[in-house]
């Protein structure tokens, strides 16, 4: 794999790839992100930055569920949550994330 191809693959992977692209104002395909989209994103993220947090553990669980559903079957994610001493999937999470599958 060439270093150019490898560099492109790295720039679109990982947890911070989206943040890096947004900060640069350039989408993964090299096109500029429209200013209206950047402005709205910044406005909403500004609101979010002022929101009181409910705790690190709650946020961790929320992120695990939100991302885990993209990669894991329901029963596997549920078992992993319980094994890590998090609450199991809630009925509303199952309905929202797995209901249409």
N, CA, C and O of each residue as an XYZ file, in Angstrom:
404
protein
N       0.861     -1.180      0.000
C       0.000      0.000      0.000
C       0.896      1.227      0.000
O       1.845      1.296      0.781
N       0.615      2.185     -0.851
C       1.435      3.392     -0.904
C       1.185      4.253      0.317
O       0.146      4.130      0.965
N       2.127      5.122      0.633
C       1.945      5.988      1.799
C       0.791      6.950      1.581
O       0.124      7.339      2.539
N       0.542      7.342      0.331
C      -0.575      8.245      0.043
C      -1.902      7.554      0.326
O      -2.789      8.149      0.939
N      -2.051      6.300     -0.116
C      -3.270      5.543      0.138
C      -3.422      5.288      1.623
O      -4.513      5.437      2.173
N      -2.335      4.903      2.274
C      -2.364      4.644      3.704
C      -2.761      5.890      4.477
O      -3.542      5.804      5.425
N      -2.244      7.033      4.096
C      -2.563      8.296      4.759
C      -4.050      8.618      4.613
O      -4.690      9.063      5.567
N      -4.594      8.393      3.421
C      -6.015      8.667      3.195
C      -6.878      7.746      4.043
O      -7.889      8.183      4.594
N      -6.495      6.479      4.156
C      -7.267      5.536      4.959
C      -7.237      5.943      6.425
O      -8.256      5.855      7.110
N      -6.102      6.381      6.909
C      -5.993      6.778      8.299
C      -6.825      8.021      8.589
O      -7.366      8.153      9.686
N      -6.934      8.916      7.647
C      -7.639     10.163      7.898
C      -9.151      9.980      8.017
O      -9.842     10.878      8.498
N      -9.673      8.833      7.588
C     -11.116      8.597      7.674
C     -11.467      7.540      8.710
O     -12.606      7.076      8.768
N     -10.497      7.162      9.520
C     -10.760      6.174     10.550
C     -10.458      6.754     11.921
O      -9.754      7.756     12.053
N     -10.999      6.110     12.922
C     -10.738      6.551     14.290
C     -11.804      7.492     14.805
O     -12.572      8.084     14.046
N     -11.825      7.609     16.113
C     -12.863      8.382     16.783
C     -12.822      9.866     16.464
O     -13.857     10.531     16.497
N     -11.658     10.394     16.160
C     -11.563     11.837     15.939
C     -11.543     12.234     14.467
O     -11.397     13.419     14.167
N     -11.684     11.294     13.540
C     -11.610     11.614     12.108
C     -12.658     12.643     11.694
O     -12.365     13.541     10.905
N     -13.859     12.522     12.215
C     -14.930     13.471     11.876
C     -14.591     14.853     12.410
O     -14.755     15.852     11.709
N     -14.118     14.912     13.654
C     -13.769     16.213     14.244
C     -12.663     16.909     13.457
O     -12.700     18.125     13.266
N     -11.681     16.135     13.002
C     -10.582     16.704     12.215
C     -11.123     17.251     10.897
O     -10.753     18.347     10.477
N     -11.997     16.488     10.249
C     -12.580     16.937      8.978
C     -13.424     18.195      9.165
O     -13.348     19.124      8.360
N     -14.222     18.224     10.219
C     -15.059     19.396     10.485
C     -14.190     20.617     10.746
O     -14.459     21.698     10.221
N     -13.148     20.449     11.555
C     -12.258     21.572     11.870
C     -11.572     22.114     10.622
O     -11.312     23.312     10.517
N     -11.284     21.224      9.680
C     -10.632     21.673      8.441
C     -11.645     22.187      7.432
O     -11.282     22.888      6.488
N     -12.927     21.838      7.630
C     -13.970     22.259      6.699
C     -13.958     21.488      5.392
O     -14.532     21.930      4.396
N     -13.297     20.326      5.397
C     -13.175     19.515      4.183
C     -13.709     18.114      4.458
O     -13.300     17.467      5.423
N     -14.629     17.641      3.603
C     -15.192     16.309      3.737
C     -14.155     15.268      3.319
O     -13.133     15.613      2.725
N     -14.412     14.002      3.625
C     -13.461     12.933      3.317
C     -13.180     12.798      1.831
O     -12.106     12.343      1.440
N     -14.139     13.190      1.002
C     -13.917     13.098     -0.445
C     -13.182     14.309     -1.008
O     -12.980     14.406     -2.219
N     -12.782     15.234     -0.134
C     -12.010     16.404     -0.564
C     -12.844     17.627     -0.872
O     -12.294     18.692     -1.153
N     -14.164     17.498     -0.827
C     -15.015     18.643     -1.121
C     -15.200     19.493      0.133
O     -15.205     18.973      1.249
N     -15.352     20.804     -0.059
C     -15.589     21.673      1.092
C     -16.946     21.380      1.726
O     -17.920     21.089      1.032
N     -16.995     21.461      3.036
C     -18.268     21.330      3.751
C     -18.943     22.695      3.679
O     -18.327     23.695      4.049
N     -20.190     22.769      3.214
C     -20.861     24.066      3.084
C     -20.878     24.836      4.414
O     -21.075     24.256      5.482
N     -20.668     26.131      4.321
C     -20.582     26.978      5.507
C     -21.840     26.907      6.364
O     -21.748     26.936      7.591
N     -23.015     26.814      5.739
C     -24.260     26.728      6.503
C     -24.271     25.482      7.392
O     -24.762     25.526      8.521
N     -23.735     24.385      6.886
C     -23.671     23.158      7.687
C     -22.680     23.316      8.828
O     -22.951     22.896      9.953
N     -21.538     23.917      8.544
C     -20.537     24.151      9.593
C     -21.080     25.089     10.663
O     -20.872     24.863     11.855
N     -21.774     26.143     10.240
C     -22.336     27.101     11.194
C     -23.369     26.445     12.109
O     -23.354     26.654     13.322
N     -24.268     25.651     11.522
C     -25.287     24.969     12.326
C     -24.633     23.990     13.292
O     -25.012     23.920     14.461
N     -23.654     23.235     12.806
C     -22.951     22.281     13.673
C     -22.310     23.009     14.850
O     -22.439     22.573     15.993
N     -21.627     24.106     14.579
C     -20.964     24.869     15.640
C     -21.979     25.453     16.623
O     -21.730     25.483     17.828
N     -23.111     25.910     16.117
C     -24.153     26.455     16.987
C     -24.673     25.376     17.943
O     -24.773     25.604     19.149
N     -25.001     24.211     17.401
C     -25.542     23.137     18.232
C     -24.485     22.603     19.198
O     -24.800     22.310     20.351
N     -23.244     22.474     18.748
C     -22.180     22.004     19.642
C     -21.904     23.031     20.748
O     -21.516     22.659     21.855
N     -22.101     24.300     20.456
C     -21.979     25.337     21.478
C     -23.025     25.172     22.557
O     -22.738     25.340     23.742
N     -24.246     24.842     22.147
C     -25.308     24.569     23.114
C     -24.963     23.342     23.963
O     -25.147     23.337     25.180
N     -24.464     22.315     23.296
C     -24.115     21.070     23.996
C     -22.989     21.283     24.995
O     -22.964     20.645     26.048
N     -22.069     22.164     24.679
C     -20.924     22.377     25.574
C     -21.351     22.976     26.915
O     -20.632     22.858     27.907
N     -22.515     23.614     26.944
C     -23.004     24.203     28.183
C     -23.942     23.314     28.973
O     -24.421     23.709     30.036
N     -24.216     22.104     28.464
C     -25.170     21.201     29.120
C     -24.524     20.510     30.309
O     -23.404     20.009     30.219
N     -25.240     20.489     31.421
C     -24.773     19.777     32.609
C     -24.720     18.285     32.323
O     -25.663     17.726     31.763
N     -23.649     17.649     32.693
C     -23.476     16.209     32.472
C     -24.008     15.416     33.661
O     -23.983     15.883     34.799
N     -24.486     14.215     33.377
C     -25.060     13.382     34.424
C     -24.041     12.438     35.049
O     -24.353     11.772     36.037
N     -22.873     12.365     34.518
C     -21.836     11.504     35.072
C     -21.081     10.779     33.982
O     -21.619     10.517     32.906
N     -19.853     10.463     34.260
C     -18.999      9.818     33.272
C     -19.512      8.430     32.929
O     -19.534      8.052     31.758
N     -19.920      7.676     33.921
C     -20.384      6.312     33.683
C     -21.611      6.303     32.766
O     -21.702      5.474     31.861
N     -22.547      7.217     32.997
C     -23.742      7.302     32.139
C     -23.369      7.644     30.710
O     -23.918      7.078     29.764
N     -22.433      8.573     30.553
C     -22.002      8.972     29.219
C     -21.265      7.835     28.523
O     -21.459      7.600     27.331
N     -20.421      7.133     29.268
C     -19.718      5.983     28.692
C     -20.719      4.948     28.181
O     -20.583      4.447     27.065
N     -21.716      4.632     28.994
C     -22.704      3.641     28.590
C     -23.455      4.090     27.343
O     -23.686      3.306     26.423
N     -23.828      5.356     27.329
C     -24.543      5.900     26.183
C     -23.722      5.776     24.905
O     -24.244      5.382     23.862
N     -22.454      6.108     24.988
C     -21.583      6.001     23.817
C     -21.376      4.552     23.400
O     -21.374      4.235     22.211
N     -21.203      3.679     24.381
C     -21.031      2.256     24.079
C     -22.252      1.737     23.333
O     -22.118      1.032     22.333
N     -23.440      2.081     23.815
C     -24.669      1.618     23.170
C     -24.791      2.214     21.771
O     -25.017      1.488     20.803
N     -24.642      3.526     21.663
C     -24.826      4.212     20.376
C     -23.876      3.678     19.300
O     -24.263      3.551     18.139
N     -22.654      3.372     19.677
C     -21.672      2.881     18.708
C     -21.720      1.355     18.624
O     -21.572      0.784     17.544
N     -21.925      0.705     19.753
C     -21.945     -0.755     19.770
C     -23.027     -1.362     18.903
O     -22.822     -2.420     18.308
N     -24.176     -0.712     18.821
C     -25.280     -1.259     18.013
C     -24.916     -1.329     16.531
O     -25.513     -2.105     15.784
N     -23.961     -0.540     16.107
C     -23.532     -0.557     14.705
C     -22.652     -1.764     14.394
O     -22.483     -2.141     13.235
N     -22.094     -2.364     15.442
C     -21.096     -3.410     15.238
C     -21.446     -4.757     15.866
O     -20.867     -5.778     15.498
N     -22.382     -4.769     16.803
C     -22.646     -5.979     17.577
C     -24.121     -6.369     17.550
O     -24.995     -5.501     17.535
N     -24.396     -7.660     17.543
C     -25.780     -8.110     17.687
C     -26.316     -7.729     19.067
O     -25.552     -7.570     20.019
N     -27.613     -7.589     19.158
C     -28.259     -7.144     20.395
C     -27.864     -7.990     21.599
O     -27.474     -7.446     22.631
N     -27.959     -9.300     21.485
C     -27.675    -10.158     22.650
C     -26.208    -10.073     23.072
O     -25.903    -10.158     24.262
N     -25.310     -9.908     22.122
C     -23.893     -9.796     22.446
C     -23.592     -8.475     23.165
O     -22.874     -8.459     24.165
N     -24.141     -7.378     22.658
C     -23.937     -6.078     23.304
C     -24.533     -6.076     24.707
O     -23.928     -5.563     25.648
N     -25.716     -6.651     24.836
C     -26.372     -6.706     26.146
C     -25.512     -7.479     27.155
O     -25.342     -7.033     28.290
N     -24.976     -8.622     26.753
C     -24.120     -9.416     27.638
C     -22.858     -8.644     28.017
O     -22.412     -8.696     29.163
N     -22.290     -7.934     27.057
C     -21.074     -7.163     27.320
C     -21.343     -6.030     28.309
O     -20.522     -5.763     29.187
N     -22.474     -5.371     28.170
C     -22.841     -4.299     29.106
C     -22.956     -4.843     30.524
O     -22.398     -4.277     31.464
N     -23.675     -5.928     30.665
C     -23.885     -6.522     31.992
C     -22.555     -6.998     32.577
O     -22.300     -6.797     33.764
N     -21.709     -7.623     31.766
C     -20.414     -8.110     32.246
C     -19.520     -6.970     32.730
O     -18.684     -7.167     33.612
N     -19.694     -5.778     32.153
C     -18.898     -4.609     32.547
C     -19.580     -3.814     33.659
O     -19.133     -2.720     34.004
N     -20.662     -4.360     34.221
C     -21.411     -3.741     35.316
C     -22.150     -2.471     34.896
O     -22.340     -1.556     35.696
N     -22.562     -2.432     33.629
C     -23.465     -1.386     33.149
C     -24.876     -1.970     33.139
O     -25.051     -3.188     33.168
N     -25.873     -1.101     33.099
C     -27.258     -1.555     32.963
C     -27.420     -2.229     31.599
O     -26.817     -1.797     30.617
N     -28.230     -3.282     31.539
C     -28.487     -3.920     30.238
C     -29.251     -2.969     29.319
O     -29.716     -1.911     29.743
N     -29.368     -3.362     28.070
C     -30.117     -2.546     27.116
C     -31.548     -2.351     27.608
O     -32.188     -3.286     28.089
N     -32.029     -1.137     27.481
C     -33.393     -0.810     27.868
C     -34.326     -1.144     26.699
O     -33.899     -1.163     25.545
N     -35.588     -1.406     27.001
C     -36.558     -1.739     25.959
C     -36.602     -0.670     24.872
O     -36.687     -0.988     23.686
N     -36.543      0.600     25.279
C     -36.618      1.680     24.280
C     -35.359      1.715     23.402
O     -35.440      2.086     22.231
N     -34.202      1.334     23.950
C     -32.971      1.275     23.141
C     -33.058      0.123     22.134
O     -32.682      0.269     20.971
N     -33.557     -1.013     22.600
C     -33.716     -2.161     21.711
C     -34.674     -1.809     20.578
O     -34.397     -2.091     19.412
N     -35.800     -1.194     20.924
C     -36.784     -0.819     19.906
C     -36.195      0.187     18.920
O     -36.401      0.067     17.713
N     -35.474      1.165     19.424
C     -34.926      2.210     18.555
C     -33.812      1.679     17.668
O     -33.832      1.890     16.455
N     -32.843      0.992     18.257
C     -31.660      0.587     17.507
C     -31.823     -0.747     16.767
O     -31.272     -0.926     15.681
N     -32.570     -1.667     17.348
C     -32.665     -2.995     16.742
C     -34.053     -3.304     16.196
O     -34.240     -4.332     15.545
N     -35.027     -2.439     16.445
C     -36.406     -2.702     16.048
C     -36.608     -2.957     14.576
O     -37.415     -3.809     14.204
N     -35.898     -2.242     13.728
C     -36.082     -2.382     12.287
C     -35.216     -3.439     11.648
O     -35.246     -3.611     10.430
N     -34.438     -4.157     12.454
C     -33.503     -5.137     11.888
C     -34.061     -6.524     11.959
O     -33.410     -7.475     11.528
